[in-house]
Amino acid sequence: MMSSETRQDKLKRIACGETLRVLELCSGCGGMSLGLHAAGMELIAHVENDPVAVASYALNFAPPAGVLREQWASGRDMVECDPETLVADLELGATAEAFDLLAAGLPCQAFARIGRSKLRSLTGDDEAFRNDARAKLYRRFLQYVEAVQPIVILIENVPDILNFGGHNIPEEICETLDELGYSTSYTLLNAAFYGVPQMRERLILVAYDKALGVTPGFPAPTHAAELPSGYEGARTVALKYIPQIGSHFYPILAPTADLPGAVSVKAALSDLPYISEHFRDPTTMRRRKVQDKLAYRAFTDLSAYARLMRGWKGFETGGTVDGHVVRLTPRDFAIFRRMRAGADYPHALQIAEEIFAERLAEEHPRPRKGSARYEEIRRSCIPPYDPSKFPNKWWKLEPTSPSRTLTAHLGKDSYSHIHWDSRQQRMISVREAARLQSFPDGFQFAGAMNAAFRQIGNAVPPLLAQAIACHVKAELKLATRRMNEGGQRAA
């Protein structure tokens, strides 16, 4: 299929230096949008059905000229909302003419292995992930492609989408886009290689209108990091169904030895407020809201990353910052304090047993095993989780390395990210999670603590999105320049 006349007109305006106009589906609170905007793209419309995430999006991004804030801040479901209705609601003119770039961070619950396990446990059906409606949203996305005729397409998801019960969904998407007149590529990028203080591996798919004559590439890493052993195993599983012939897969880019090291947890978080109210003054912590602000810690030698998070254009902060809420789980504070950096749940359970033994020794007389008092003390000291089933449920951050992956499960518990500073004996705060995801300090999150954690865990890291967007712009600039030169020679 040849490029449509509408897409040819869009290519001409981009060749004249016009800004790429973005429609993002499943936008969440705006992680990908923030990265695209920072790269100089214009946010024209977004679709998201989570009302709290929509509220966050509206807090941080102003509507484009002529669009009513009420419509901009409205939640929409990409299945129920067709492109024509969206464009009409926002008064953007003709559907096929309104956007240049169509992006989506499609829901990953049905694709991610942890999400598949949860679906299986909730339904008792081993095939529940196949039947989950979210697993079919990529087909709805392709319907949007046909309607809005973008010249650039960008999709983000978990690596497991490459092996969805033996089916490579990105390859299917690429084959469909081939028929629609696009050149496509997909690969795996790790956020830690692009300045994000987090080991976050993601599938990225990019497509261009074929008239550009370019097969999409991907940004070269800017930081070096050694991936933990588990990532290599996960990659092997994810890449199992890459076709041997005719694949659209782009070889994974590795950082070179001369690059600076990845941003560490300590470099990312050290200037944020010291938090001890959860054990020192729990009433204060219970009353604190996500939106309440505290002063930064006094640091004379801020890391480059901290300076970026404080000074992100359009999201600058002064001497205060919000997001200093943490969970109140008194049973576990002493365990957090004794855990070593990098330790997981089995180690935490050993510490809990030591604390339990100490508590028993303080009792006079010592409670008899199995007695009510014995069981009461045990419950107050020892978490109830099976270490053989939940080895990674707890994790204490290693200050000298990037964080492990943040997930939406942070909205239910944040034990996967225990603060490395034992004096604070706690999990990370909302603002610390946002920093690890590369949200600037001036980015606001609507809702209470659990909702804020969930939005952050679901988001695309803005710095990763910015790196991809800048690379896309560079490839488009080169391609349109060649098109212009070719047209001039022909004339």
C-alpha distance (Angstrom), angle and dihedral (degrees) to the residues before:
residue distance angle dihedral
M1 . . .
M2 3.80 . .
S3 3.78 124.1 .
S4 3.81 111.0 -82.6
E5 3.80 121.3 -114.1
T6 3.80 88.1 -113.6
R7 3.78 91.6 56.2
Q8 3.79 90.5 47.1
D9 3.82 88.7 56.6
K10 3.81 89.9 50.5
L11 3.79 91.1 50.6
K12 3.80 89.7 52.9
R13 3.82 92.9 53.1
I14 3.82 91.1 47.6
A15 3.79 89.9 48.8
C16 3.82 87.1 55.9
G17 3.79 89.9 57.6
E18 3.81 99.1 -99.0
T19 3.80 118.8 154.7
L20 3.79 120.9 -98.8
R21 3.82 110.0 -109.3
V22 3.82 113.7 -141.1
L23 3.80 134.3 -147.7
E24 3.80 112.2 -177.0
L25 3.80 122.9 -166.9
C26 3.82 120.3 -157.1
S27 3.78 87.1 14.6
G28 3.81 97.0 169.3
C29 3.78 111.6 -169.6
G30 3.81 91.2 -28.2
G31 3.82 112.7 -88.7
M32 3.78 95.0 141.0
S33 3.80 92.1 38.7
L34 3.79 90.2 54.1
G35 3.80 91.5 53.9
L36 3.81 92.9 46.8
H37 3.80 90.9 47.4
A38 3.81 91.6 49.1
A39 3.81 87.9 54.0
G40 3.79 89.9 57.5
M41 3.81 102.1 -96.1
E42 3.81 124.2 137.1
L43 3.80 119.8 -119.3
I44 3.80 105.8 -139.8
A45 3.83 103.3 162.7
H46 3.79 142.5 -8.9
V47 3.80 136.9 -167.5
E48 3.82 122.8 -147.9
N49 3.81 130.9 148.3
D50 3.84 100.1 -162.0
P51 3.83 103.2 96.7
V52 3.81 94.7 -153.7
A53 3.80 92.5 50.0
V54 3.81 89.1 47.7
A55 3.81 89.1 52.5
S56 3.81 90.2 51.7
Y57 3.80 90.9 49.2
A58 3.80 91.0 52.5
L59 3.81 91.1 48.3
N60 3.79 92.0 57.3
F61 3.81 106.6 33.2
A62 3.79 125.6 51.5
P63 3.80 117.4 -140.4
P64 3.80 116.9 -104.9
A65 3.78 118.9 -100.0
G66 3.78 112.5 -67.8
V67 3.82 95.6 18.0
L68 3.79 116.6 115.4
R69 3.80 115.1 -125.0
E70 3.80 89.3 -131.9
Q71 3.80 90.9 60.6
W72 3.81 92.4 40.6
A73 3.81 90.8 54.9
S74 3.82 95.4 46.3
G75 3.79 119.8 115.5
R76 3.79 116.2 -125.8
D77 3.80 134.8 -177.3
M78 3.80 113.2 -136.2
V79 3.81 91.1 -142.1
E80 3.79 95.9 51.1
C81 3.81 96.6 34.2
D82 3.79 112.5 70.2
P83 3.82 120.2 -156.8
E84 3.79 93.1 -110.6
T85 3.81 92.5 55.9
L86 3.81 91.7 46.9
V87 3.79 92.7 51.8
A88 3.82 91.8 45.1
D89 3.82 92.4 49.8
L90 3.80 90.8 52.3
E91 3.83 93.0 40.4
L92 3.80 92.7 -127.6
G93 3.79 98.5 148.7
A94 3.81 123.1 -125.7
T95 3.82 114.6 15.4
A96 3.80 95.7 -134.3
E97 3.82 92.7 48.8
A98 3.83 102.3 47.6
F99 3.82 103.6 77.7
D100 3.80 139.3 41.9
L101 3.81 100.5 -176.5
L102 3.81 126.1 41.0
A103 3.81 114.6 -164.5
A104 3.80 135.2 177.0
G105 3.76 139.2 176.2
L106 3.80 92.3 -160.3
P107 3.84 116.5 -153.2
C108 3.79 108.9 -85.9
Q109 3.82 103.0 -164.9
A110 3.79 94.8 103.0
F111 3.81 92.4 45.3
A112 3.82 103.0 42.9
R113 3.79 114.7 85.5
I114 3.80 91.8 -130.8
G115 3.80 89.0 51.2
R116 3.79 91.8 49.2
S117 3.80 90.3 52.7
K118 3.79 91.1 51.5
L119 3.79 92.4 49.6
R120 3.80 89.3 49.2
S121 3.81 92.4 51.1
L122 3.81 92.7 47.2
T123 3.80 96.1 48.4
G124 3.80 104.7 24.9
D125 3.80 86.4 -131.1
D126 3.81 118.3 123.9
E127 3.81 88.8 -156.9
A128 3.82 96.3 48.1
F129 3.81 91.8 113.2
R130 3.81 90.5 60.7
N131 3.80 91.8 53.0
D132 3.79 96.5 45.2
A133 3.81 109.3 116.5
R134 3.80 91.1 -136.2
A135 3.81 89.8 64.9
K136 3.81 89.4 66.7
L137 3.81 98.6 48.5
Y138 3.80 91.3 99.2
R139 3.81 87.6 70.5
R140 3.79 89.8 54.3
F141 3.79 87.4 49.1
L142 3.81 89.5 56.5
Q143 3.80 89.4 53.1
Y144 3.80 87.5 55.7
V145 3.81 88.9 51.4
E146 3.81 91.0 56.8
A147 3.80 91.9 47.2
V148 3.82 101.2 45.7
Q149 3.82 98.8 33.2
P150 3.83 98.3 -147.0
I151 3.77 120.9 -168.7
V152 3.83 90.7 -147.2
I153 3.81 128.2 40.7
L154 3.80 125.9 -169.1
I155 3.82 126.7 -175.5
E156 3.81 128.4 178.4
N157 3.80 126.2 -168.9
V158 3.80 144.1 137.2
P159 3.83 119.2 -69.0
D160 3.82 91.0 -114.2
I161 3.80 89.3 73.3
L162 3.82 83.6 79.6
N163 3.79 89.5 65.3
F164 3.79 107.7 35.5
G165 3.76 99.5 165.0
G166 3.79 88.9 -40.0
H167 3.81 94.9 -42.2
N168 3.82 122.6 114.6
I169 3.82 102.6 -144.1
P170 3.84 97.1 -177.2
E171 3.80 89.0 55.7
E172 3.80 89.3 52.6
I173 3.80 90.3 49.3
C174 3.80 90.8 50.2
E175 3.80 92.5 50.2
T176 3.79 90.1 52.7
L177 3.80 91.6 47.2
D178 3.81 89.5 50.6
E179 3.80 87.9 60.0
L180 3.81 90.3 48.6
G181 3.80 92.5 55.6
Y182 3.81 103.8 -94.7
S183 3.81 136.0 127.4
T184 3.79 109.3 -137.3
S185 3.81 142.4 -169.2
Y186 3.79 135.3 172.5
T187 3.78 133.7 -170.9
L188 3.80 143.9 153.0
L189 3.80 119.3 -91.3
N190 3.80 126.0 -174.5
A191 3.80 114.8 -143.9
A192 3.83 91.8 -143.5
F193 3.82 88.3 67.3
Y194 3.82 89.8 60.5
G195 3.79 102.6 51.0
V196 3.81 99.2 -83.7
P197 3.85 112.9 131.2
Q198 3.79 91.2 -133.5
M199 3.80 137.4 83.0
R200 3.79 97.2 -126.6
E201 3.79 117.4 156.8
R202 3.80 115.1 -162.1
L203 3.79 140.2 176.2
I204 3.80 110.3 -122.5
L205 3.81 122.1 -169.9
V206 3.81 122.0 -171.5
A207 3.81 128.2 -177.1
Y208 3.82 132.3 -176.3
D209 3.76 132.0 -167.1
K210 3.81 105.8 -92.5
A211 3.79 91.4 -126.9
L212 3.80 87.7 75.4
G213 3.80 89.4 66.3
V214 3.81 91.6 -138.6
T215 3.79 131.6 124.8
P216 3.82 105.1 -148.4
G217 3.77 118.6 -107.5
F218 3.80 130.7 -173.6
P219 3.81 136.1 -118.7
A220 3.78 118.3 -86.6
P221 3.82 113.9 -116.0
T222 3.80 116.2 -94.3
H223 3.81 96.5 -165.7
A224 3.79 134.8 41.8
A225 3.79 125.0 -132.9
E226 3.77 136.1 161.3
L227 3.77 108.8 -122.8
P228 3.82 115.3 -134.3
S229 3.80 115.1 -107.7
G230 3.79 92.9 -105.0
Y231 3.78 91.7 64.8
E232 3.78 93.0 61.4
G233 3.80 90.4 53.3
A234 3.80 91.3 48.0
R235 3.80 90.1 49.9
T236 3.78 91.6 51.9
V237 3.80 91.3 53.6
A238 3.81 93.0 44.9
L239 3.82 93.9 48.4
K240 3.79 95.8 46.9
Y241 3.80 93.5 101.5
I242 3.79 100.7 46.1
P243 3.83 105.1 130.3
Q244 3.78 115.0 -111.6
I245 3.82 91.7 -141.9
G246 3.79 128.5 37.9
S247 3.79 95.8 5.9
H248 3.80 121.5 163.1
F249 3.80 89.7 -150.5
Y250 3.80 115.4 126.9
P251 3.83 114.6 -148.3
I252 3.80 112.8 -100.7
L253 3.80 111.3 -100.6
A254 3.80 116.1 -126.6
P255 3.82 124.1 -155.8
T256 3.79 117.4 -110.6
A257 3.79 123.0 -121.6
D258 3.81 94.1 -111.9
L259 3.82 95.0 62.9
P260 3.82 122.9 104.6
G261 3.78 116.0 -100.3
A262 3.77 121.8 -92.7
V263 3.80 117.8 -85.4
S264 3.80 108.3 -91.6
V265 3.79 127.8 -138.5
K266 3.79 90.7 -113.2
A267 3.80 93.2 51.5
A268 3.80 89.2 48.4
L269 3.80 99.7 48.2
S270 3.81 112.8 21.8
D271 3.81 97.0 98.5
L272 3.81 94.3 52.9
P273 3.83 118.7 102.1
Y274 3.79 120.7 -73.1
I275 3.82 106.4 -115.3
S276 3.80 122.0 -155.4
E277 3.81 103.5 136.1
H278 3.80 92.1 101.3
F279 3.83 90.3 72.1
R280 3.81 101.6 17.6
D281 3.81 99.7 45.0
P282 3.85 110.9 4.5
T283 3.82 92.7 175.0
T284 3.79 90.0 64.1
M285 3.80 91.5 49.5
R286 3.81 91.8 49.3
R287 3.80 90.5 53.6
R288 3.80 95.7 45.5
K289 3.79 117.8 103.7
V290 3.79 129.2 -152.8
Q291 3.79 88.8 -112.8
D292 3.85 95.2 54.4
K293 3.79 114.2 108.5
L294 3.79 133.1 -139.0
A295 3.79 131.7 -175.8
Y296 3.79 120.4 -93.8
R297 3.79 116.9 -109.7
A298 3.78 114.8 -95.4
F299 3.81 104.6 -98.6
T300 3.77 123.3 164.5
D301 3.80 94.8 -173.0
L302 3.79 107.8 48.9
S303 3.79 116.8 -174.8
A304 3.78 117.0 -115.6
Y305 3.79 87.7 -112.7
A306 3.82 93.1 54.3
R307 3.81 89.7 49.4
L308 3.80 89.7 52.1
M309 3.81 92.6 49.7
R310 3.81 91.3 49.8
G311 3.79 96.2 43.3
W312 3.83 105.4 36.9
K313 3.81 105.9 147.3
G314 3.77 109.7 -97.7
F315 3.81 92.3 10.5
E316 3.81 102.0 64.1
T317 3.80 119.5 149.6
G318 3.78 131.7 -155.3
G319 3.77 122.3 -148.1
T320 3.81 96.6 -43.2
V321 3.79 138.0 59.5
D322 3.82 135.5 -174.1
G323 3.82 136.1 -135.4
H324 3.83 102.5 75.8
V325 3.79 99.8 144.4
V326 3.80 123.7 123.0
R327 3.78 135.8 174.5
L328 3.79 121.5 -85.6
T329 3.81 105.8 -132.2
P330 3.84 105.3 145.7
R331 3.79 94.7 177.2
D332 3.77 90.8 66.5
F333 3.80 104.3 40.5
A334 3.82 93.1 89.7
I335 3.80 89.7 49.2
F336 3.80 91.7 52.0
R337 3.80 89.8 51.1
R338 3.81 93.5 55.3
M339 3.81 98.6 40.3
R340 3.77 116.2 105.9
A341 3.81 120.2 -128.8
G342 3.79 111.4 -83.7
A343 3.81 93.5 20.9
D344 3.80 121.3 140.1
Y345 3.81 137.4 -156.3
P346 3.84 99.8 -71.4
H347 3.82 88.3 56.3
A348 3.80 90.3 46.5
L349 3.80 89.9 52.1
Q350 3.80 91.2 53.2
I351 3.80 89.3 53.3
A352 3.79 90.5 48.3
E353 3.81 90.1 54.1
E354 3.82 89.5 51.6
I355 3.80 90.9 50.7
F356 3.80 89.9 48.1
A357 3.80 91.3 52.6
E358 3.81 90.2 49.9
R359 3.79 91.3 50.2
L360 3.80 91.3 50.3
A361 3.80 90.4 51.1
E362 3.80 89.8 55.9
E363 3.80 92.1 57.1
H364 3.82 119.0 95.4
P365 2.87 111.9 -133.9
R366 3.78 96.9 23.2
P367 3.83 109.9 -118.6
R368 3.76 116.2 -110.3
K369 3.81 115.1 -112.4
G370 3.77 109.4 -95.9
S371 3.80 94.3 19.9
A372 3.80 120.8 128.8
R373 3.82 91.7 -108.0
Y374 3.82 91.9 48.5
E375 3.81 91.7 52.2
E376 3.80 91.6 44.4
I377 3.81 91.8 55.8
R378 3.79 91.5 43.9
R379 3.80 92.2 53.9
S380 3.80 90.2 49.3
C381 3.82 91.4 55.1
I382 3.79 111.0 29.4
P383 3.82 127.7 62.0
P384 3.81 113.8 -131.6
Y385 3.81 99.4 -130.2
D386 3.80 124.5 118.9
P387 3.84 107.4 -118.9
S388 3.79 91.3 -149.4
K389 3.81 90.4 59.5
F390 3.80 100.9 35.0
P391 3.82 108.1 35.2
N392 3.81 92.4 140.8
K393 3.78 97.8 38.6
W394 3.81 88.5 100.6
W395 3.78 124.8 40.9
K396 3.77 131.1 167.4
L397 3.77 112.2 -146.6
E398 3.78 119.8 -114.2
P399 3.81 106.6 -131.4
T400 3.81 95.8 -150.0
S401 3.82 95.6 52.8
P402 3.79 137.1 55.6
S403 3.79 116.0 -89.6
R404 3.77 123.3 -97.3
T405 3.84 116.4 -106.0
L406 3.79 118.2 -59.7
T407 3.81 114.1 -138.9
A408 3.79 137.2 -172.4
H409 3.82 86.9 -102.2
L410 3.81 85.9 81.6
G411 3.79 83.0 83.2
K412 3.81 89.3 68.2
D413 3.78 100.8 34.4
S414 3.78 134.7 -12.4
Y415 3.81 99.5 -156.3
S416 3.80 88.4 119.3
H417 3.81 86.8 72.4
I418 3.80 111.6 43.7
H419 3.81 113.4 173.2
W420 3.81 112.8 -104.4
D421 3.83 93.3 -137.3
S422 3.81 102.5 91.5
R423 3.80 91.9 -163.4
Q424 3.80 89.2 67.7
Q425 3.84 92.8 48.0
R426 3.79 96.9 -164.0
M427 3.77 147.8 99.6
I428 3.79 120.0 -92.6
S429 3.79 120.9 -75.1
V430 3.80 126.4 -121.6
R431 3.81 91.9 -100.5
E432 3.80 91.7 48.6
A433 3.80 90.1 52.0
A434 3.80 88.7 49.8
R435 3.82 90.6 51.1
L436 3.82 91.0 50.6
Q437 3.82 88.0 52.5
S438 3.85 90.3 47.9
F439 3.80 97.3 -113.2
P440 3.81 109.0 151.2
D441 3.79 118.0 -115.4
G442 3.79 92.5 -110.7
F443 3.81 92.4 59.2
Q444 3.81 108.8 108.6
F445 3.79 127.4 -145.4
A446 3.79 121.1 -152.2
G447 3.79 120.5 -143.5
A448 3.78 133.4 29.7
M449 3.81 129.7 -52.3
N450 3.81 100.0 -76.7
A451 3.80 92.9 48.1
A452 3.81 91.6 47.8
F453 3.82 92.1 51.0
R454 3.80 90.7 48.7
Q455 3.80 92.8 50.9
I456 3.80 91.8 49.6
G457 3.80 93.6 47.4
N458 3.81 91.4 49.7
A459 3.79 94.8 48.4
V460 3.78 132.5 103.2
P461 3.83 107.9 -119.7
P462 3.82 105.0 -104.3
L463 3.81 93.3 -139.9
L464 3.80 91.1 54.1
A465 3.81 90.9 48.2
Q466 3.80 90.1 48.6
A467 3.81 92.1 52.0
I468 3.80 91.1 51.3
A469 3.81 92.3 45.2
C470 3.80 93.2 50.5
H471 3.81 90.1 50.4
V472 3.80 90.7 49.3
K473 3.79 90.8 51.4
A474 3.81 91.7 49.5
E475 3.81 92.2 50.8
L476 3.81 91.4 47.2
K477 3.79 91.9 49.0
L478 3.80 92.1 52.3
A479 3.79 93.1 44.5
T480 3.81 95.8 48.1
R481 3.80 90.4 46.6
R482 3.81 88.9 55.8
M483 3.81 89.7 47.7
N484 3.81 91.0 51.6
E485 3.80 92.7 47.5
G486 3.78 90.7 48.2
G487 3.79 90.9 50.9
Q488 3.79 92.2 49.3
R489 3.81 92.1 50.3
A490 3.80 90.4 48.9
A491 3.82 90.5 51.0
